[in-house]
């Protein structure tokens, strides 16, 4: 891998994933960075920034502080802001220079907590990994720190479906164009009451009742960390997958029943092995595009469907080579240049890749709405 | 959390009479408003015709610049090399850049005339041998011009922040000429074209001068002709690094005619230029009268409405505030985190004349949480600048950045006209101000 990209964009980084995941929780997220990470996040990654206030800040690391290793400045600045604004918690996430300096973020978090008395999380991101690792790390840290063992699972009434938490919901994968309410509504309408949606649209109190749910549904790779934490704390099993299309939705509901009954984790992501003659490609977030690939196979009997998730820095040569013989590519519009000119390109904008550029074109892809959309796009 | 029913603006705002210095706030962690305002280094570098930008940095840093280029529809002039953990640990940074740039240039359908390579904070701290990198690249691609540029925001509070540095590197392809054209001058360091009606441009044109500016260059060759001009003119503070570099490197002298809203300084600037080029000074009486007429009309139209100004609209928001207040326009607040030293005289005069004028920060952490609209005002606020429009939540704003290419008495008249336009017409503030480099036409 040459690590070069002459055409393609890049997925947003772990530090933005942290801020996005914690955005609605009433905490204060500090990106420990000079500048740039916050600007990128505010501009391209965070559709809630204009209308929904949240305490996401940059530490404004200066050259002299980096050279002198002056962590004390960061600690004092964060404590001052925290004491003034009184957030529910503080999270400090790293970027490239703190990584190079060997900044010990968990230790800094302990010092901040000791001084200002607020729960503080130190998250060792470095802007060199994808957003899903940062969001997963942040949600896991919240679950481990705040989800009390005193919460217990609420027994379901006879005949009722299992209650669920939705894990890994951020605008980076679901935007703000209607997919989150649609996701929630789908589970509710099918009898699975939603205890908490981690982390869009649920209050802090709802999130803290996560232990009451029978099953955790990991709807994106951002949900893997909290799923592991909640399993350890409450023994809650998880189901990984996104209900897109009629067949996959039914399958998801069945897996939720199964997980609730046997207590074992379940997953939709047992995709067939990649084959040389694959002709249909779905590119994007791993859980989402694997679920879409499965929906295409199950609802439309399409074969040779492969999901690709280059969430680390996309290897442009590898993507061009993989897509060389594609008949259909379903991906963010900024992947269009990598697809053959004569293939059918279905635009599925992904906020974590192209940011806000194509936001208004993001379709509702939850449940049956996926079928309506894809049938229209592919004239099925 | 902040009590939004009793918002406490202390620390984030101060009356000018109580401001202790040109940097009146204590800073720590910083907020970034959704109003993007100024251009970033990608926009500025796109001003160079027939060039290609290559950024070498971590995934998180690439994200912002990649999407800036994509939003401009300029992805074909833009490439990236990702720095990963292993590159930091293995110390193979030079090879990563050399091989990465080679790979990119070999893939491009057409070789660019010039390549701007932006290295980042990581290279700065690792002591990456950039001389070696550029030597190798020049040997591999002898027909391409390369220059070193820097995306190192960690330097933004030093004497060489990224913005002036990029404006300076933009002219690094200009080479010393054996003879200079005495009848040609350059305007250096602007993102926006200077209005042809500006006082000093009119004066130069009347005296038969050719005026060159990168914003008007259509080709790399046209840009390179800027090296033939005998004098560089800068009027933006961020352009000073560039003109000083050009003087030292290729012997082009410069003159600084700072953008001003004060008659005395405008006259001094024009006198200075006339003396330097030995040309007649433009007759300013009519220009000044026209500016006064425009201000008077604007004052009547604005009436009692509060007016607010931010630092993205002009590098001298205090100077503009003083001009407007002196002409009966009710300026209530100036949004800026600090003021440049050039603003000291206006700062001192405003403290005397208008001590109740409010100053407000833009990056203070409270600014992200406090109510935006001025609920106490019955009249709609008129904002000059995108950040001021955001913080006052008004659809009536002057969408001007960096002075808008206006200069002198003509510039004052043009600003007054823009204020009138803002009073009369509403804008879609949310849509406009979130986009960086809005209106960028490169």
Boltz contact constraints between the chains, C-beta under 6 A:
constraints:
  - contact:
      token1: [A, 2]
      token2: [B, 103]
      max_distance: 6.0
  - contact:
      token1: [A, 3]
      token2: [B, 81]
      max_distance: 6.0
  - contact:
      token1: [A, 3]
      token2: [B, 82]
      max_distance: 6.0
  - contact:
      token1: [A, 4]
      token2: [B, 81]
      max_distance: 6.0
  - contact:
      token1: [A, 4]
      token2: [B, 100]
      max_distance: 6.0
  - contact:
      token1: [A, 4]
      token2: [B, 103]
      max_distance: 6.0
  - contact:
      token1: [A, 4]
      token2: [B, 104]
      max_distance: 6.0
  - contact:
      token1: [A, 5]
      token2: [B, 80]
      max_distance: 6.0
  - contact:
      token1: [A, 6]
      token2: [B, 79]
      max_distance: 6.0
  - contact:
      token1: [A, 6]
      token2: [B, 104]
      max_distance: 6.0
  - contact:
      token1: [A, 6]
      token2: [B, 107]
      max_distance: 6.0
  - contact:
      token1: [A, 9]
      token2: [B, 66]
      max_distance: 6.0
  - contact:
      token1: [A, 10]
      token2: [B, 59]
      max_distance: 6.0
  - contact:
      token1: [A, 10]
      token2: [B, 62]
      max_distance: 6.0
  - contact:
      token1: [A, 10]
      token2: [B, 63]
      max_distance: 6.0
  - contact:
      token1: [A, 10]
      token2: [B, 66]
      max_distance: 6.0
  - contact:
      token1: [A, 12]
      token2: [B, 63]
      max_distance: 6.0
  - contact:
      token1: [A, 13]
      token2: [B, 59]
      max_distance: 6.0
  - contact:
      token1: [A, 13]
      token2: [B, 60]
      max_distance: 6.0
  - contact:
      token1: [A, 15]
      token2: [B, 60]
      max_distance: 6.0
  - contact:
      token1: [A, 30]
      token2: [B, 29]
      max_distance: 6.0
  - contact:
      token1: [A, 34]
      token2: [B, 153]
      max_distance: 6.0
  - contact:
      token1: [A, 34]
      token2: [B, 154]
      max_distance: 6.0
  - contact:
      token1: [A, 35]
      token2: [B, 153]
      max_distance: 6.0
  - contact:
      token1: [A, 35]
      token2: [B, 156]
      max_distance: 6.0
  - contact:
      token1: [A, 36]
      token2: [B, 61]
      max_distance: 6.0
  - contact:
      token1: [A, 36]
      token2: [B, 153]
      max_distance: 6.0
  - contact:
      token1: [A, 37]
      token2: [B, 60]
      max_distance: 6.0
  - contact:
      token1: [A, 38]
      token2: [B, 32]
      max_distance: 6.0
  - contact:
      token1: [A, 39]
      token2: [B, 32]
      max_distance: 6.0
  - contact:
      token1: [A, 40]
      token2: [B, 63]
      max_distance: 6.0
  - contact:
      token1: [A, 40]
      token2: [B, 64]
      max_distance: 6.0
  - contact:
      token1: [A, 42]
      token2: [B, 32]
      max_distance: 6.0
  - contact:
      token1: [A, 44]
      token2: [B, 67]
      max_distance: 6.0
  - contact:
      token1: [A, 49]
      token2: [B, 34]
      max_distance: 6.0
  - contact:
      token1: [A, 50]
      token2: [B, 34]
      max_distance: 6.0
  - contact:
      token1: [A, 53]
      token2: [B, 368]
      max_distance: 6.0
  - contact:
      token1: [A, 53]
      token2: [B, 369]
      max_distance: 6.0
  - contact:
      token1: [A, 57]
      token2: [B, 29]
      max_distance: 6.0
  - contact:
      token1: [A, 57]
      token2: [B, 30]
      max_distance: 6.0
  - contact:
      token1: [A, 57]
      token2: [B, 31]
      max_distance: 6.0
  - contact:
      token1: [A, 57]
      token2: [B, 365]
      max_distance: 6.0
  - contact:
      token1: [A, 58]
      token2: [B, 30]
      max_distance: 6.0
  - contact:
      token1: [A, 59]
      token2: [B, 29]
      max_distance: 6.0
  - contact:
      token1: [A, 60]
      token2: [B, 30]
      max_distance: 6.0
  - contact:
      token1: [A, 62]
      token2: [B, 157]
      max_distance: 6.0
  - contact:
      token1: [A, 63]
      token2: [B, 154]
      max_distance: 6.0
  - contact:
      token1: [A, 63]
      token2: [B, 155]
      max_distance: 6.0
  - contact:
      token1: [A, 63]
      token2: [B, 158]
      max_distance: 6.0
  - contact:
      token1: [A, 77]
      token2: [B, 28]
      max_distance: 6.0
  - contact:
      token1: [A, 77]
      token2: [B, 29]
      max_distance: 6.0
  - contact:
      token1: [A, 80]
      token2: [B, 28]
      max_distance: 6.0
  - contact:
      token1: [A, 81]
      token2: [B, 28]
      max_distance: 6.0
  - contact:
      token1: [A, 81]
      token2: [B, 29]
      max_distance: 6.0
  - contact:
      token1: [A, 81]
      token2: [B, 365]
      max_distance: 6.0
  - contact:
      token1: [A, 86]
      token2: [B, 1]
      max_distance: 6.0
  - contact:
      token1: [A, 96]
      token2: [B, 58]
      max_distance: 6.0
  - contact:
      token1: [A, 96]
      token2: [B, 122]
      max_distance: 6.0
  - contact:
      token1: [A, 97]
      token2: [B, 121]
      max_distance: 6.0
  - contact:
      token1: [A, 100]
      token2: [B, 125]
      max_distance: 6.0
  - contact:
      token1: [A, 127]
      token2: [B, 58]
      max_distance: 6.0
  - contact:
      token1: [A, 127]
      token2: [B, 60]
      max_distance: 6.0
  - contact:
      token1: [A, 128]
      token2: [B, 58]
      max_distance: 6.0
  - contact:
      token1: [A, 128]
      token2: [B, 59]
      max_distance: 6.0
  - contact:
      token1: [A, 128]
      token2: [B, 84]
      max_distance: 6.0
  - contact:
      token1: [A, 128]
      token2: [B, 85]
      max_distance: 6.0
  - contact:
      token1: [A, 313]
      token2: [B, 59]
      max_distance: 6.0
  - contact:
      token1: [A, 313]
      token2: [B, 82]
      max_distance: 6.0
  - contact:
      token1: [A, 355]
      token2: [B, 67]
      max_distance: 6.0
